[in-house]
């Protein structure tokens, strides 16, 4: 007797109750990704904080650059001193875009800097999203980047470099674009298969890399290394047939940097790191680092010269359109002899043993009309106090040179 296999029992489940496919387990299309939700919250918080940050350090310097471009788009002065800028690396495409925004909208340099912080963060977040989507399909991978990003920003928001953030954001978009171009499968057709990247695409990548080089040269080095690594790892075809196209990217980047009208991005000297400059004592700087100086900037008109050795005050005053006699951050394009003379003039004027006649000579030579002094510095006889800070004890005084004093006496 042979046993035949028992027939399988028919399924009692309706077709709709069968196990769901992978597509059915995916979240609905209308549901935002976790990165979009958390990134949106982070963008809103940091954008609001940017409008509350005082103009010190990097923010004050950037606001000063915008004010100079707002006053003269083609021939701006140095960001902090009243001398024509010569090959100043501060006037990058990023700064030019800020200057055009200020001229078109009438916004102040400080407002444009705060607005730029929102734009920079938006570019950074979208760049992170594009790059991680290229590397992995995981929806949570870009979320992990938000944690260190938030920690780094909140660690010291006053020293957050706006141009550096902009350059990094462009680099992320550059890497995402390069990775997709390198991994794209060439389309067959015609006598020869189409090669990637296309010439127009290579030109666009080169322009983007050139912009990174003009905005922040150290970031451009990392951007170039990352592009080479992506091409080597993700290229799905032999690199040799497309070597000329990738070389064209480098040619376009060098051309953009060399032809920039404000300075040569390939040879322009860079401003030394802030830590290598001469600054007031650490205790004094720490005491005034968070001072907004609105009590002083409200009195000093844009374009007038202030004599002070308070480093935070220099950034705040320059950020509102005024000039300072001696720069806290030595400008690479400013002649070293001029910089030394100005620093010595400030030190001599603030020295209590300096004769009044020499002080008057300094005032007349450099066109100084304002003094911002600390509580330990002596106020000259020909100065009139207009405002002071109860928090730091600093005072703002109007000073008249010998020529102004004589004209006032004759008019009286």
LUMFIDREN-123759 format. One line per field, with one value per residue (C-alpha): residue number from 1; x, y, z. Coordinates in steps of 0.25 Angstrom, whole numbers. Layout:
<pts>
k: NUM, ... .
u: X, ... .
v: Y, ... .
w: Z, ... .
</pts>
This chain:
<pts>
k: 1, 2, 3, 4, 5, 6, 7, 8, 9, 10, 11, 12, 13, 14, 15, 16, 17, 18, 19, 20, 21, 22, 23, 24, 25, 26, 27, 28, 29, 30, 31, 32, 33, 34, 35, 36, 37, 38, 39, 40, 41, 42, 43, 44, 45, 46, 47, 48, 49, 50, 51, 52, 53, 54, 55, 56, 57, 58, 59, 60, 61, 62, 63, 64, 65, 66, 67, 68, 69, 70, 71, 72, 73, 74, 75, 76, 77, 78, 79, 80, 81, 82, 83, 84, 85, 86, 87, 88, 89, 90, 91, 92, 93, 94, 95, 96, 97, 98, 99, 100, 101, 102, 103, 104, 105, 106, 107, 108, 109, 110, 111, 112, 113, 114, 115, 116, 117, 118, 119, 120, 121, 122, 123, 124, 125, 126, 127, 128, 129, 130, 131, 132, 133, 134, 135, 136, 137, 138, 139, 140, 141, 142, 143, 144, 145, 146, 147, 148, 149, 150, 151, 152, 153, 154, 155, 156, 157, 158, 159, 160, 161, 162, 163, 164, 165, 166, 167, 168, 169, 170, 171, 172, 173, 174, 175, 176, 177, 178, 179, 180, 181, 182, 183, 184, 185, 186, 187, 188, 189, 190, 191, 192, 193, 194, 195, 196, 197, 198, 199, 200, 201, 202, 203, 204, 205, 206, 207, 208, 209, 210, 211, 212, 213, 214, 215, 216, 217, 218, 219, 220, 221, 222, 223, 224, 225, 226, 227, 228, 229, 230, 231, 232, 233, 234, 235, 236, 237, 238, 239, 240, 241, 242, 243, 244, 245, 246, 247, 248, 249, 250, 251, 252, 253, 254, 255, 256, 257, 258, 259, 260, 261, 262, 263, 264, 265, 266, 267, 268, 269, 270, 271, 272, 273, 274, 275, 276, 277, 278, 279, 280, 281, 282, 283, 284, 285, 286, 287, 288, 289, 290, 291, 292, 293, 294, 295, 296, 297, 298, 299, 300, 301, 302, 303, 304, 305, 306, 307, 308, 309, 310, 311, 312, 313, 314, 315, 316, 317, 318, 319, 320, 321, 322, 323, 324, 325, 326, 327, 328, 329, 330, 331, 332, 333, 334, 335, 336, 337, 338, 339, 340, 341, 342, 343, 344, 345, 346, 347, 348, 349, 350, 351, 352, 353, 354, 355, 356, 357, 358, 359, 360, 361, 362, 363, 364, 365, 366, 367, 368, 369, 370, 371, 372, 373, 374, 375, 376, 377, 378, 379, 380, 381, 382, 383, 384, 385, 386, 387, 388, 389, 390, 391, 392, 393, 394, 395, 396, 397, 398, 399, 400, 401, 402, 403, 404, 405, 406, 407, 408, 409, 410, 411, 412 .
u: 0, 6, 4, 2, 6, -6, -11, -7, -19, -24, -21, -32, -26, -31, -21, -21, -16, -4, 10, 13, 24, 36, 29, 17, 26, 32, 27, 16, 22, 15, 22, 35, 48, 54, 66, 56, 49, 61, 69, 57, 57, 72, 71, 60, 68, 81, 75, 68, 81, 89, 80, 84, 99, 108, 117, 130, 141, 137, 123, 129, 139, 129, 119, 131, 134, 119, 119, 132, 125, 112, 120, 128, 126, 138, 148, 145, 154, 161, 150, 156, 165, 162, 172, 168, 168, 179, 178, 170, 165, 153, 146, 142, 130, 123, 126, 122, 108, 106, 110, 101, 90, 93, 93, 80, 72, 78, 81, 93, 105, 100, 87, 93, 102, 91, 83, 95, 96, 82, 86, 99, 92, 82, 93, 100, 88, 84, 99, 99, 86, 91, 104, 98, 88, 98, 106, 95, 80, 78, 68, 76, 90, 89, 82, 95, 103, 93, 98, 113, 108, 100, 111, 121, 112, 108, 122, 125, 115, 122, 134, 126, 133, 122, 131, 137, 123, 119, 131, 129, 114, 119, 129, 118, 110, 122, 125, 111, 111, 125, 121, 108, 116, 126, 117, 107, 107, 111, 99, 101, 98, 105, 118, 124, 118, 115, 126, 124, 125, 120, 128, 117, 117, 132, 132, 121, 129, 141, 134, 129, 143, 148, 138, 142, 157, 153, 145, 154, 167, 169, 155, 158, 170, 161, 150, 160, 165, 151, 147, 159, 155, 141, 146, 155, 145, 132, 136, 129, 137, 152, 157, 167, 157, 150, 163, 163, 149, 153, 166, 157, 150, 163, 166, 153, 155, 169, 163, 152, 162, 172, 162, 155, 156, 158, 170, 177, 172, 184, 195, 188, 194, 185, 182, 190, 182, 176, 184, 197, 193, 195, 184, 180, 182, 174, 166, 162, 158, 150, 143, 138, 136, 121, 119, 110, 115, 102, 104, 116, 112, 100, 108, 119, 115, 120, 133, 139, 152, 152, 165, 165, 173, 160, 160, 145, 142, 149, 141, 128, 131, 136, 124, 115, 123, 133, 148, 159, 173, 180, 175, 173, 175, 187, 182, 191, 189, 193, 208, 215, 222, 208, 203, 214, 213, 198, 200, 211, 202, 191, 201, 207, 194, 189, 202, 200, 214, 212, 212, 199, 205, 209, 195, 189, 199, 194, 179, 182, 190, 180, 167, 163, 150, 146, 153, 148, 156, 156, 155, 170, 173, 174, 164, 171, 167, 161, 152, 137, 131, 118, 115, 120, 118, 114, 118, 132, 135, 139, 136, 133, 139, 139, 152, 155, 169, 176, 170, 156, 159, 164, 153, 143, 150, 150, 135, 132 .
v: 0, 13, 26, 38, 52, 58, 70, 83, 90, 102, 115, 121, 135, 145, 150, 163, 156, 150, 154, 168, 172, 181, 192, 191, 193, 206, 218, 226, 236, 248, 245, 254, 247, 248, 256, 266, 267, 268, 277, 286, 288, 290, 300, 308, 309, 313, 323, 330, 329, 336, 349, 350, 347, 360, 365, 360, 351, 345, 351, 365, 364, 358, 370, 379, 373, 374, 389, 392, 385, 393, 406, 402, 390, 391, 398, 394, 398, 388, 382, 389, 400, 412, 409, 404, 388, 382, 367, 365, 350, 355, 359, 345, 341, 339, 353, 359, 352, 357, 371, 371, 366, 378, 388, 383, 381, 393, 384, 386, 377, 371, 368, 361, 353, 348, 345, 338, 329, 323, 321, 315, 305, 301, 299, 290, 282, 279, 276, 266, 260, 259, 252, 242, 238, 236, 227, 219, 217, 218, 229, 230, 232, 247, 248, 244, 256, 265, 262, 266, 278, 283, 281, 288, 300, 302, 300, 314, 321, 334, 328, 320, 324, 328, 326, 313, 308, 312, 306, 293, 293, 295, 284, 274, 277, 276, 262, 258, 263, 256, 243, 242, 246, 236, 224, 227, 216, 222, 221, 213, 218, 224, 220, 222, 220, 233, 236, 242, 253, 261, 273, 283, 275, 275, 290, 292, 283, 292, 305, 299, 295, 308, 315, 307, 311, 326, 325, 316, 310, 300, 294, 294, 284, 274, 276, 272, 260, 256, 257, 249, 238, 237, 236, 225, 217, 220, 220, 209, 210, 211, 224, 226, 229, 240, 245, 257, 261, 260, 268, 279, 280, 284, 294, 301, 302, 308, 318, 323, 325, 332, 341, 346, 361, 364, 356, 344, 331, 323, 333, 343, 343, 338, 346, 339, 331, 339, 332, 338, 353, 363, 364, 371, 362, 350, 355, 368, 360, 350, 362, 369, 357, 357, 372, 376, 390, 396, 407, 411, 408, 416, 429, 426, 428, 419, 423, 430, 425, 420, 419, 407, 394, 387, 375, 371, 386, 387, 376, 382, 396, 391, 382, 394, 402, 410, 408, 406, 412, 398, 385, 374, 363, 367, 368, 360, 371, 382, 386, 382, 396, 402, 392, 394, 410, 409, 399, 408, 421, 414, 410, 424, 431, 422, 423, 433, 439, 443, 458, 464, 470, 456, 451, 463, 459, 445, 450, 459, 449, 438, 446, 440, 445, 435, 428, 415, 414, 404, 408, 407, 417, 432, 441, 453, 467, 470, 458, 458, 446, 442, 428, 417, 403, 400, 385, 387, 401, 405, 419, 425, 439, 449, 455, 468, 470, 483, 488, 485, 492, 505, 505, 504, 515, 524, 522, 525 .
w: 0, -4, 3, -5, 1, 8, 0, 6, 13, 7, 13, 21, 21, 11, 0, 8, 20, 14, 19, 15, 6, 9, 1, 10, 23, 18, 24, 17, 7, 14, 27, 28, 31, 45, 39, 33, 46, 55, 45, 44, 59, 60, 48, 55, 68, 63, 53, 65, 73, 62, 63, 78, 77, 80, 69, 74, 68, 55, 54, 56, 46, 36, 39, 36, 23, 19, 23, 14, 2, 5, 5, -8, -15, -25, -16, -2, 10, 19, 29, 41, 37, 28, 17, 3, 3, -6, -8, 4, 5, 13, 0, -5, -13, 0, 5, -8, -8, 6, 1, -10, -1, 8, -3, -9, 4, 12, 24, 33, 33, 46, 41, 28, 36, 45, 32, 26, 38, 35, 20, 24, 33, 23, 12, 23, 27, 12, 9, 20, 15, 1, 4, 14, 4, -6, 3, 10, 9, 24, 29, 42, 37, 35, 49, 55, 49, 56, 70, 68, 60, 71, 81, 73, 71, 85, 90, 86, 76, 76, 69, 59, 46, 36, 23, 29, 30, 16, 11, 18, 13, -1, 1, 5, -8, -16, -10, -13, -27, -30, -24, -32, -45, -42, -39, -51, -61, -75, -85, -98, -111, -123, -128, -114, -100, -93, -82, -69, -64, -75, -79, -74, -61, -60, -62, -51, -41, -44, -41, -28, -24, -28, -19, -7, -10, -10, 2, 11, 5, 16, 14, -1, 2, 9, -2, -12, -5, -3, -18, -22, -12, -17, -31, -28, -19, -26, -41, -48, -61, -64, -59, -70, -81, -73, -67, -76, -71, -57, -60, -66, -52, -46, -58, -56, -41, -43, -53, -44, -32, -41, -48, -36, -37, -22, -20, -26, -19, -23, -17, -8, 6, 18, 31, 42, 52, 63, 74, 69, 69, 80, 90, 103, 116, 116, 129, 122, 109, 117, 124, 111, 102, 104, 104, 93, 92, 87, 97, 89, 75, 76, 77, 67, 52, 41, 35, 47, 54, 68, 76, 86, 90, 94, 85, 86, 85, 72, 66, 70, 65, 52, 51, 52, 41, 49, 47, 58, 58, 60, 56, 66, 55, 46, 32, 22, 11, 20, 20, 32, 34, 34, 44, 53, 53, 56, 68, 73, 72, 80, 91, 91, 92, 104, 111, 123, 121, 107, 105, 101, 88, 83, 86, 78, 67, 66, 66, 55, 46, 47, 48, 61, 66, 77, 89, 95, 108, 119, 134, 136, 124, 126, 119, 112, 115, 101, 102, 105, 111, 104, 109, 118, 121, 136, 134, 129, 133, 119, 114, 100, 98, 87, 84, 76, 69, 70, 57, 62, 75, 68, 59, 70, 78, 66, 64, 79 .
</pts>
